[in-house]
């Protein structure tokens, strides 16, 4: 309807709208609506739900950590990989003895490499880590794998972030920073990176040669290695403390990006608070999946030894049993029920499900639900633990 037609309507004229509309429909072309608009095809190309890739190279880092280079699997219809902003992660879809399992891994490759049909992820063995053990034991060159499109919000945004970013990494949390450093060197990102990278010993530093080469080539990248269990010339010793941050931080305003284990976040967050850096200038990569409800500081306890969960998924209803120390998602997966998931840390909202009845606990640090979700009983099963028998509605898994 034209603007002047609309503005000439008063409230009562609104009643005439349907007859006006009917006339318009009559006049409209009877050319059928296309099955797909070009914009939809483009969106699917840029944001595919799943991509099939093949392991093309494996790079060893000691005995318990490997980088997997993944390339397009054209045999399964993937002829190109989705582009991304440095800092994103992909979710890997696994089938472990009939159990559907997903894990998010940060991309260590550059955005430029994705245009050449390549991604790289680094997998480190996590104690009792189901997915990491499976990948390290089973993936070989030629293995076919399904992954999501790149996701997440751990990226540099010029409008929001300062021109210099203090990047704080711990262990295998270095991977998104390698992607960012390559993007800076390639001219795809424009910020100054000061990297404080904490490792136990000099031998456990990942991608040291790559970072040294990038720092040599590009004056916007500076690296500082911090060893907690070794003293060595040319390295800082100890933890990434307030004093160390202040020693290397620029005099002008800066942002802080963190990626590493939970224990590093707990420690460094306090140091940043002591420096007086406002939370809005600090960005954390995903907290990672949590496994043990009872080890969380705000766990209320009082859960029974075992719980029953009745799940409505599409047209099916199933009741399964599990350990309340596991998240709802872990219980469902252990019973062969796939739940849509990406981050497994409460951030992406893919697993958003309706709690029909029962009591649950979600750790405060992983609480990213909207107010409306809290009010109307929606939960994120990836980071929510049962405190009683439950009944939930779960979306169909894509
Ligand atoms: S998988 Fe991302 S919020 Fe649950």
Boltz pocket constraint, residues with backbone or C-beta under 6 A from the ligand:
constraints:
  - pocket:
      binder: B
      contacts: [[A, 340], [A, 341], [A, 342], [A, 343], [A, 344], [A, 345], [A, 346], [A, 347], [A, 348], [A, 349], [A, 350], [A, 351], [A, 352], [A, 380], [A, 381], [A, 382], [A, 383]]
      max_distance: 6.0
